[in-house]
Amino acid sequence: MAPVPTHLVAQLQAYTACDISDALLKLKVPGAGFIADLNLYSPHASQDAVPTIALVSTVLWVAKGETPAEPTPNLPDGLHWSDAIEPDSFIVMKQPPGQTNAVCGGIMALRIKVRGAKGIAVAGRVRDLPELRGTNLPILAYGTSTVGAGGGSVPWALQVPLEIKGTFVNPGDIAFHDPASGLVIIPRDQVTKVLELLPKLTAADDKVKTDVLGGMSVHEAFKLHRGA
C-alpha cells in the first residue's frame, strides 16, 4: 500500500483530530470519523507529538468456533495475519464485543513494526504493554488482557469494511491519529472536501476565541463567526 501523498500529509498535519472531526461533522460523515473509547497504550501521549497520517488497512476477527456468512474469509494459506500486513498503513482491527482475550500482543506488534506499518488501533484488547511500547508505534485499544488471541478469537478477513460504534472504516481511508485527542478516519472520498473546509472552520474558531477573550459572549461570537 502506497503512503499518503506528501502534500496531503503536510496539509493535514497543520490540524488536530478535533479540527478533522469538525469538518467531517459538517460533511455529515457518521460519527464524524471518530473511533470512540480507544485508549493510547503506546507511546505515551505528548502535546507536541506530530499526528500520524496513513492509509487504513483492516483486520476483522471473529469469535472462535463461529462462521459468519460474510465477509468471506480471505487470509492467505500458510501465512500468519501479521505477515500479510500492508506496509505504510495504519492497522485497524475489530474484535468481537465482550471478549476478554487480546488480539494483538508483543510478537504481532513487533512483526507489524518490521512490516513497516505506521500504527495499530484495536477495537478490542491488547497485551504485553512493555513490548508494545518498545515498537514506538502509536497503539490504541479499548483495554488490555493477559490472555492471547487463541483464548477466544480467530483472524477472519483482511482489507474488509468495518463498522465500529457507528463509524465506518474502509481500507484506503486515511487514519489521522493525534496523540493528544484520538483517532479519526477520513473517508477517502471526503479528503478534498475536508481540506477545503478546514481553513474556514479553524479561522472562524480563532475569531471566536479572540472575541470571547475580549469579553463577548459565546452566543454572540458563534453568531458572528459561525453563523449559529
N, C-alpha and C positions, 0 to 999 in steps of 0.2 A: 504494500500500500504506500503510495507516494505521500510525502509530508504535505502539510498545508502550505500553499504558496507563501513565500517570504513576505510579499507585500500585504497579504491578508493578516498574517501574524503581526506585523508591525502596526497595522491599523487597529487590530483588536486589543493589543497589549496596552493601549492607551486608556483602556476602560476597566471597570470592575465587573464581577459577576452580577452585582446588583444592577449596574447600568445595562448589561446584556438582557437581564430578565425584564427590565422596564421596557426595552424595545420589543421583546417578544410578547409581552403583555399587550402592547399596542397593536401588535400583529395578530392577536388572538390565538397564539400558539398555546395548546393545552399545558397547564402547569407553568406557563412562562418559561418552559425549558428546564426548570429546576428539579433536580433529583433530591427529594426531601429525606431528612433523618440520617444522612450519612455522617459518620464521624471520621475525622482525619487522624489516622494512626501513624503515618509516615509521610514526610518528615514532620517535625513539629511546626506548627503554623508560625508564619512570620509576616508582619505587616508589610515588610519591604520585599517579599518574595515576588518574583515575576510570574504572571499567570502561565500555566502550561496549556498550550493550544495544540490539538492534534485531531486527526480524523478518528472516528469511533470504529472499533471492532467489537463484536459482541460474542458472548458465550452464554448459552441457555443450559441450565441444569434442571433435572427432573428428580423426583423422589425415587429412591431405589425400589425397583420392582414395578414401577409404573411405566406404561407405554402410551404416551399421548398420541392422539390421532394426527395432530400436526404441531409443529412443523416436522418434516421428515428428518430423521437423524442423518447427519452428514459428516461425522468425524472420520477422517481417513483411517483405513485399517492399519493396524500395527504402529500407530503414531499417537503419542500422548497429546492431549489437547493443548498443553503448554508449548509443545514443539511446533504447533501449527499457528502460533500467534503471529499476527501481521506486524512487521517492523514499523516504527514511526507512528504507531496508533495508540490510542487511549482505550484500554480494555474495559468494557462494561459487562459485568456478569449478573445474571439473575438466578437466585436460588429459590427453591420452593419456600413459601412463607411458613413460619413457625418451627423451622428446623433448628436444632441446637448444635449441629456439627458445623465445621468450617468447610469452605470450598476452595480456599486459597491459603497456602502456608508458605513457609520459608523456601522450600525447594522450588515450588511453582513460581514464586515471585522472583527468585534468582534466575530461573530459565527465561521468564518474561523479560527481565532486565537484559540478559545476554542476547535475546532475540531483537532487542532494540526498541521495545515499546516505551512509551512516554509516561504511562500512569495506569493505575488499576482502580476501578470502582466496583465494589461488590454489594449488590442489593441482597445482603445475607451476611455471613460471618467469615472472619479470617482468624488465623492463629500464627504463633511464632513471631510475636511482635519485634523482638530484637533483630531477627533475621530480615523481617520486612523493612525495618528502618535502615538496615545495612545496605539495602539496594539504593537508598536515597531517591527512590521514585515516590511521587505522590500516591498514597494508597489509602482509600476510603472504604468504609464498610458500615453496616448497621451495628455490628457488635463483634465480639470475639468468642473463641471456643478453645478447648483443649483437644477436641475430637476432630480427626481428619475427615476428608470428604467421604471415605468409604463407610462412615457411620450412618449415612442416610441419603447421599446424593450421587447422581451419575451425570457426567457431562453428556449433553444430548445433541446440541447443534451449534455450529459456528456461523457467524455472519447472518443472523436472522433478526427480524424486528423484535424489540422488547417493549413491553408496557410496564412501567414502574411507577406505581402510585399516581397514575393519571398523566405521567409524562411519557411521551413516545420517543424511543431511542432506535435509530436505524444505522446500520453500517454505512459509513461515509458521511454521516453528520459530523459536525465539529464539536468536540468537547472543549469547554473553556473552564479550566479549574483555577480558581482564585483561592489561594490557601486561607485568606482571611475571611472569605464569605461562602465558598462552596463550589459545587459543580453544576454548570449549566450546559445543556445540549442545544446547539443551534442547528435546526433542520437545514439540510444542505440547500434547499430551495428558498430559504429565507435569508441567507447570508448577505446578499446585496442590499436587501431592504433594511436589515438590521444596521448595516454600516451607513446607510443613508439617514436613518433615524437618530443614531447615537449622538452626533454633534448637536442636533437641535435639542434633544432631551437633556443632555448634560449642561448645555448653555443655559437653558431655562432654569434648571435646578440651581446653578451658580447664582443666577439673578435672584431667585427666591431666597437663598441663604443670605445674600448681601442685604436684601431689604428686611429680612427678619432680624438680622443683627442690628439694623438701623432702627428697629422699633415697630416695623409694620407687622400686622397680624398675619398668621399663616393663611387664613382665609383670603385676605386681601392680596397677599403675594401670589398665591396659587391662581387667583382670578386674573391677576395682571399678567403673569408669565406663563401659566399653564393653560389658561383658558378654562379653568374649572374652579 
